[in-house]
Amino acid sequence: MKPGIQTLPTEVVHLIAAGEVIDSLAAVVRELVENSLDAGATRIVISVWGQQWRVRVADNGCGMKLADLKQAATAHSTSKIRNCDDLWQINSLGFRGEALHSLAQLAQLEVISRSAQIDEGWRVTYCNLGEPLQVETAAIAPGTVVTVDNLFGTWWERRQGLPPLERQMKAIQSTIGQIALCHPHVTWQVWQNDRQWFALSPGANTQQLIPQLVRQVRLGDLQHLKSELPAPEGEKLAGNCSLQLVLGLPDRCHRHRPDWIKVAVNGRMVNLPELEQTILSATSRTLPRDRYPICFLHLKVSPCQVNWNRHPAKIEIYLNNLNHWQEQVSQAIEQTLRLNSESVCEKVHNERIGKLIKASEAKGSYGLNRSIEPRLEEAKTDIDLKAIAQVHNTYIMAEHPGGLWLVEQHIAHERVLYEQLLKSWKLVELEVPAILHQLSEQQQLQLQRIGLDIRPFGADVWAVRNAPTLLAARDDYAEALLELSLGGDLQAAQVAVACRSAIRNGTPLSLEEMQILLDRWHSTQNPRTCPHGRPIYLSLEETALSRFFRRNWVIGKSHGI
């Protein structure tokens, strides 16, 4: 049975990070919704009347008994914690006992509630000190309805200092969306001025919720991963840790701004710049230039690993063993970006596939360059790719159990070479130094920055005596080194080397060469996109092909019988 509401001891109150809990309509929604979730609610209805500064939150949670209702709005009263030790073992969204008391001071507060264990509910209104002003029975299903009316009615300066109502409504929508991401099992209904504003349907996980919040993203554009995490080394009490990751696949969706990198810890969205930077680093060189990933990360760690008592809004936290969690997040993203049977059998390309096949049918020819060389035997992987043809000396046609793939050979090879360079960036001596002319001081510094040995060799002439291994074997290494001098960090130089060294489109390949390239590409860490962020393969799924050729018709019907 859930413990009742009690006033916190003075020593606990002194340890709590005090501050302004209610500073806007969105803050009212946040605090009331968190109370609903702590009560075990699976359905929450939020109603907002902006002009009246009124908010109502109704839930189907466990409800409250009359004794708890009478004490709910008094200062520092809560059922979440009892003593100082509980502050370091927070298992709930709320714990300070400040929200309802603050609302009673700033607005007209009414709570109607009924516990599932009793047959009658109660309506309580409170004075500005949080004491019961009126108590009466009320007909209500198990759960709680909290109404906050005339917010800041006695504090006009506060109302005048707040943004326009339109911006406040957007803040409310954003607040609900962030909370819903952390609790995808909950049904949400939101009303504005007695008209339904929006609703969110529950899902098995956050992957099913994101398309409801970001309309241009489809379910198949996202990859979901849930895994148990090892406890930090030396932390015996930090067991039962897990990670849930929903990542937008880089060849399918991305953003112009880093506005959809979300991090949550133990059911609450938080600001953790270190983990956000880890996400950006792990997805770098998989997205187009100036694009950012769609990523939701939810860490569930032992309460002893988190200190929530840092900021009144509880979005700033202290997370112990941060380096450990960063390493786990990097590994999870790497695993998610790999190709596997779960991530490639989705029907996300069907519309594009249909258009492609129709266009090809209209042209009347697929321009295949076939070879009959035997396929080399190889070790089995979770996806068995078999090279069967080359299209226009540019695309490798590969068969797999779910259909066909078209793989662009140049950027697939570029991905292979780039990841090789990341693992082993080697510079070798050139037999004949590269002679470069009219280099600016910035170009000279750039070549030195990536480790090249550059020395004056006359008036406006420089000799470069070493080069990356891949370039040293090329006849045009001088041109390549000049290209490297034009800017960028070491990683950009590695991309440039990989791009210049990769097989060019238009190059004929044998079946054996195609198969080797497919195998090497498939085993890379980020096989979906090249280092510039371009998609490497197009999936022609068997289901789409069957639909186009009408192979799912009933035999008799398809023959006009």
ABEGO torsion letter per residue (X at the ends): XBBBBBBBBAAAAAABBBEBABABAAAAAAAAAAAAAAAGBABBBBBBBAAAGBBBBBBABAEBBAAAAAAAABBGBBAABABAAAAABBABABAAGAAAAAAAAABBBBBBBBBAABABBBBBBBBAAGBBABBBBBBBBBEBBBBBBGBGAABAAAAAABBBAAAAAAAAAAAAAAAAAABAABBBBBBBGGBBABBBBBBABAAAAAAAABAABBAAABBBBBBBBBBBBGBAAABGBBBBBBBBBAAABBBABBAABBBBBGGBBBBBAAAAAAAAAAABGABBBGBBBBBBBBBBBBAAABBABABAAGABBBBBGAAAAAAAAAAAAAAAABBBAAAAABBAAAAAAAAAAAAAAAAGBAGBBBBABBBBBBBBBABBBBBABBBGGABBBBBBAAEBBBBBAAAAAAAAAAAAAAABBBBBBBABBBBBBGBBAAAAAAAAAAGBBBBBAEBGBBBBABBBAAAAABAAAAAAAAAAAAEEBAAAAAAAAAAAABBBBGBBBBAAAAAAAAAAAAABABAABBAAGBBABBBBBAAAAAAAAGAABBAAAAAGX
